[in-house]
Amino acid sequence: MGPIPEAIQAGLIAGTTKLAWVVLEGGIVKGVGGAVSYHALTDVQAGEGLPDDAPWAAAITAEPLSGQPVELKALTLNADEDFSSDIIAWQLEGVTNVLFFDASSTAKLLGATMQRANADALLRDRLAGAERMRRVERRSRGEAFSALGYELLEEGPDGAFRPPAEPASWLVTLCGWEPGEARVVDPGDPVDYLSAFLGDAAAYFRGVREGTSDPEQRSYSSGVWTEILPDSRGHDAEFRDQSFQAHALALTDGRGVVVVELKSMSLEEMQSTLQRQRDAELSYEGLSHEMQVKDVLLHCIVHDLRGPLASLVGAFSLLESGRLDALDQKETIEMGLRQAKRQDEMIRHVLDVFSAEYEALRQYDDDPATAPDAVTIARETTQRQKAAYQAAGVDLVVTGDAGPLPVIGTADRLERVIANLIGNALRHAPKGSSVEVDLKAMPGGTVVVSVLDRGPGVPEEIRERLFRRFVQGGSAGAAGLGLFYVRMTVERWGGTADYAPREGGGAAFQVKLRRATLST
Amino acid sequence: MIRKKICLLGSFAVGKTSLVRRFVHSIFSERYHTTVGVKIDKKTVQVRIDDGTLTEVSLVIWDVQGEDRFQSIPTSYYRGSSGLLLVADGTRPTTLDSAIEIAETAAECIGKDVPQRLLLNKGDLVAKWEIPAPELIRRVDPALAPRVTSAKTGASVDEAFREIARSLLMGEA
């Protein structure tokens, strides 16, 4: 054996044991020695060629060895022993030197390392397989949802929401994702509806995980919303309404998922139902308003027709009594005819002015120079009612500010408002008592007209609906439209009509009117 | 670019959606189409603020469903609003009270003072208004700067949106 190169010597020094060697020249074994049995070299004999079945022989003899040594690692040469050999061969000046090292510990280490590496690879493979499965599952689940018009957004550990698979174009449009942009929605932007809802959803998921929310509530829904988006069907520069609804679902494994729904038919049905309800409501409002106006007109007409009718009834009663002589009979018949003609004219007049009356209800005067003076009108109205009050033995007085108190309204309607209140008081005031019409200018630009009596007051059960139609305070002869007329009229002028029991007993009706001032 | 959220609030059928369509798309339809939930539209406008600066702002307009017994408004709709446009129908005076009530709820939910403006819509039907416009305007808090608009003719619509955009850029309440 020739001199061992330094590099090889270094390998020998590094703890190798059970060393063996073979020296060849011209394919013939020149020498063999060392731990021959461990390395299964017992068949290698000096002066002979290498045995054909030696597994290392071919590698040593197949090609002429150059300056580079040949290394063979961890060969199991002795099947009976748990023993591995490393082989290094090199050629120097026509002589081939072969060294056999004990590689059992190295092989064991290598084996263990390989085993670990294989196990890791296997685990990685399995994990990758599982992830692939998961991706497939998520994709197929996403596709299934997508086919139904739903898209999923999953809450990630960073708090952002992402679709598990490539989402439908409508979700891309809704989220405003550009091509190539990450499919991520950050929650909590209150300007953007979906982002705002995802903020709420994240809070809901947190509540479920921490056990602070209702355990029975496994989902949380946004309302329906509509966005005017570019038409996803590819019509450039065209926009159309698209409606959505989102549902946050807290899964049992703690994950949070948001299902975004593209609303179509169901929304149209919901909208159509709501539309029908609201159209009906609008029609009802319109009709009800029209009926209110007609009620008031009817009240006015009945009021105005009652006079001539009373005369006509009186005339017929006199004729029926048979106590009239021929001259009186003729006069009574003429008087009855005059009243009948008057009533006929009045009805024609009512028909003529019907539409004008309707319009007049909306008119009022707010010019302080020409606006009606509440004090003057109250005094004139009480004056006209004096006779009726005297007949009933009730006193009627006007108190309060001396005026003038110009108010928003019209003189004739204000007179009817006060007359209705005074007439109402007379029906309830006991004989010998006094009814007051009190006028006061209040701070804030209002004028309060109060009509106070000492009657029994309004029973509590009808107070709430006192100013509605056909509500009577219990006395005969009242149609129940007087107070309704009062409320409707003053409300149209921006005022109010109220009732309160009078201190010391009785009723206190109060009408608040807006004062007509220069600033208006 | 600055983004600002504006909520349009008011009773049903007062013309909120028509106002948005007029402002954003310059179109109007006579047909009433009730809004379910909230409808979101956007428009970028240039607003000149008091110091003369021309500022571009993207208005994200939330046209919120009209509230009644069939539909109530989730308060979450109001969060993050920079301004409120209250809409009433001049031909239905009760819608004025509804708009103000809804706005009170909204302001409470937002938790801070934001600019609020009142639009008395359907100005083209003023002949049918039960209470004349000056009287309705007198009834309203002047801070709401009420103005008569018409989604049909477009009268004062653009001005109303631009004015509230200007107010919210100026940080007015």
Interface residues (C-beta under 8 A of the other chain):
Chain A: D189 P190 V191 D192 Y193 A196 F197 D200 G223 V224 W225 T226 E227 I228 F239 D241 S243 Q245 L267 M270 Q271 L274 Q275 Q277 R278 D279 E281 L282 E285 H289 R362 D366 I408 R492 G494 T520
Chain B: R3 K4 K5 F12 A13 V24 H25 Y32 H33 T34 T35 V36 G37 V38 K39 I40 D41 K42 V60 W62 G66 D68 F70 Q71 P74 S76 Y77 R79 G80 S81 R92 E130 I131 E135 R138 R139
